[in-house]
Amino acid sequence: MQKFVNKHAPAITGTLSCFDRVLFRGRLALGYPHGMEAFLDHRGVLFKHLKRFVLQQADRLKAHARAMAEQAGRPWEYLPSPTRKDLRARDIAARDAITDGLVCVFATVEPCRSFRLAYQRGGRPAIRAAWRKCLFLYFYFVDPEFGFLHVRLQTWFPFTIQVYVNGHEWLARQMDKRNLGYHRLENAFLTLADPGRAQRLADRFATLAWPTMLERLARRVNPLLRDLLASYRYYWTTNQAEYATDVLFTNRRALADLYPRLLRHATLCLRAEDVLTFLGRKLHGKFEGEILNDWKRRWPGARVKHWMKGNWIKMYDKHGCILRVETVINDPYEFKVRRRGGRRGRRVLAWWPLPKGVAYLPRYAVVSTAANHRYLEALAVVDDPAAAYRALDRLAVPARDAHGRSQRAFNPAASDDLQLFHAVLRGEHLLHGFRNRDLRQCLLTRTQSADPRQSARISRLIKRLHVRGLVAKIPRSRRWRVTQLGHVVMSAAVQLREDQFPAAFLRQAA
């Protein structure tokens, strides 16, 4: 990544790699039929009473959710149709100025993995796994440590729970505690007073005591863990992890000219082998899966996404002034981690597939950071056209001199202006510069060059060049020299007309 940062250093104020959206999922040891059967036997519940028992516990969960909302004076809503619940909850929090505690509780019916009653041969009842529909409860909180988060609880057995947290929300609160300055918009930091210290804080997110904190949230929303399920604890896994690397630009203008070229390069030039390399993989004959590129327009720009099975890496411009490269891991088994595992009856230390357990969240960060940095390294070959656009504007836009008088623009495609550029750039002018008379001899016939009016016309042309910084006066003389900017701009205009435009025209015509 350092190559990309060094190349565009004047336009970059800092970088930050941090977890963004993280979804944790908790499962009890009731998620399989035999476990559920053992639980019912232990509680003395007949299998044929499964449905009645399940509905009784669901009613307890719903009553607890309503009581939580009433006690906190917060709304409880049933949503009959799909909606953006997070946006709705944020609007409620902003409307009621909620800075701590419960924001609201939503209830909605969704598909779930639960159980059904079945009968084996001989008429013996048994429990079988089945896809059903049940009520899900969404609890939205503003937590003192993690900020805006939500807990999603399934009201039917096996009471699967999901917790959403945002790494940028957590980092903002950590910086507030330490009085570190920043400017934040939604889940992105536009400026950072101390990017190095902010990065060190962000690195701590993966090593937090996640099982303890997640269990605390689960017991807050699931009252069954206090009596019916007192002997059970959730096993926590990372269901989805988004890890973002932000390159902070000075302003929108600094990124606006570069980003379209980055998009074009990422869409047209990055191959399947490159995507695998970014994600730490190699293309081989036994690889089974698809690698896809997807380009989509979004406000205020566009994003490009590269899929590798269930994981992807994407790039987009956040708020127009942040270049964000983000790795999303849904299927961690595609990556490796060095840990102990069973092999031929022995526990050996080797490279094994990366598990989903929250204990391996630091490995998620390592894999994602490497992927994001490799991606930015591949984009370092793209040049920023901003300087070229500014130079072109110097030619094509009218300018004003020191007295406020407007000086007409040049047309890089006009033959008269190109002849002037040719005359100014002649090799014999490099040593001693050029005079008005030298340009008249290059641009006019012998008869015209003797006309005083033509001398005044050439003086106006030199002034148009001088106002734009393309030529400069040699002190104590009547000579002019071409500036470094003038050499670059006028030579590019000449090359565009004589070489690049005819070649492009012939390609299009063919």
CORUR-V221276 format. One record per backbone hydrogen bond with DSSP energy under -1.0 kcal/mol. CO is the residue of the C=O (numbers start at 1). NH is the residue of the N-H. Records with the same first field share a line. If there is no record, write none. Layout:
BEGIN
CO: NH / NH
END
This chain:
BEGIN
1: 5
2: 6
3: 7
4: 8
8: 11
9: 12
11: 250
14: 248
16: 246
18: 244
20: 167
21: 242
22: 165
23: 239 / 240
24: 163
25: 237
26: 161
27: 235
28: 30 / 31
32: 36
33: 37
34: 38
35: 39
36: 40
37: 41
38: 42
39: 43
40: 45
46: 49
47: 50
49: 53
50: 54
51: 55
52: 56
53: 57
54: 58
55: 59
56: 60
57: 61
58: 62
59: 63
60: 64
61: 65
62: 66
63: 67
64: 68
65: 69
66: 70
67: 71
68: 72
69: 74
75: 105
77: 107
83: 85
84: 88
85: 89
86: 90
87: 91
88: 92
89: 93
90: 94
91: 95
92: 96
93: 98
101: 142
104: 140
105: 77
106: 138
107: 79
108: 136
110: 134
112: 132
114: 130
116: 128
118: 126
120: 123
124: 120
126: 118
128: 116
130: 114
132: 112
134: 110
135: 155
136: 108
137: 153
138: 106
139: 151
140: 103
141: 149
142: 101
143: 147
147: 143
149: 141
150: 164
151: 139
152: 162
153: 137
156: 159
160: 154
161: 26
162: 152
163: 24
164: 150
165: 22
166: 170
167: 171
168: 172
169: 173
170: 174
171: 175
172: 176
173: 177
174: 178
175: 180
176: 179
181: 193
183: 190 / 191
188: 185
191: 183
194: 198
195: 199
196: 200
197: 201
198: 202
199: 203
201: 204
202: 205
204: 207
205: 208
208: 210
209: 213
210: 214
211: 215
212: 216
213: 217
214: 218
215: 219
217: 221
218: 222
222: 225
223: 226
224: 229
227: 230
229: 232
235: 27
236: 358
237: 25
240: 23
241: 329
242: 20
243: 327
244: 18
245: 325
246: 16
247: 323
248: 13 / 14
252: 256
255: 259
258: 262
259: 263
260: 264
261: 265
262: 266
263: 267
264: 268
265: 269
271: 275
272: 276
273: 277
274: 278
275: 279
276: 281
277: 280
284: 287
290: 309
292: 307
294: 305
296: 303
301: 298
303: 296
304: 315
305: 294
306: 313
308: 311
311: 308
312: 328
313: 306
314: 326
315: 304
316: 324
318: 321 / 322
321: 249
322: 318
323: 247
324: 316
325: 245
326: 314
327: 243
328: 312
329: 241
331: 334
332: 335
335: 354
337: 352
339: 350
341: 348
343: 346
346: 343
348: 341
350: 339
352: 337
356: 238
357: 360
358: 361
360: 364
361: 365
362: 366
363: 367
364: 368
365: 369
366: 370
367: 371
368: 372
369: 373
370: 374
371: 375
372: 376
373: 377
374: 378
375: 379
379: 382
385: 389
386: 390
387: 391
388: 392
389: 393
390: 394
391: 395
392: 396
393: 397
395: 410
399: 407
401: 404
405: 401
407: 399
411: 414
414: 418
415: 419
416: 420
417: 421
418: 422
419: 423
420: 424
421: 425
426: 429
427: 430
429: 433
434: 480
435: 439
436: 440
437: 441
438: 442
439: 443
440: 444
445: 449
448: 451
451: 455
452: 456
453: 457
454: 458
455: 459
456: 460
457: 461
458: 462
459: 463
460: 464
461: 465
462: 466
463: 467
465: 470
466: 469
470: 483
472: 481
479: 474
480: 434
481: 472
483: 487
484: 488
485: 489
486: 490
487: 491
488: 492
489: 493
490: 494
491: 495
492: 496
493: 497
494: 498
495: 499 / 500
496: 501
499: 503
500: 504
501: 505
502: 506
503: 507
504: 508
505: 509
506: 510
END
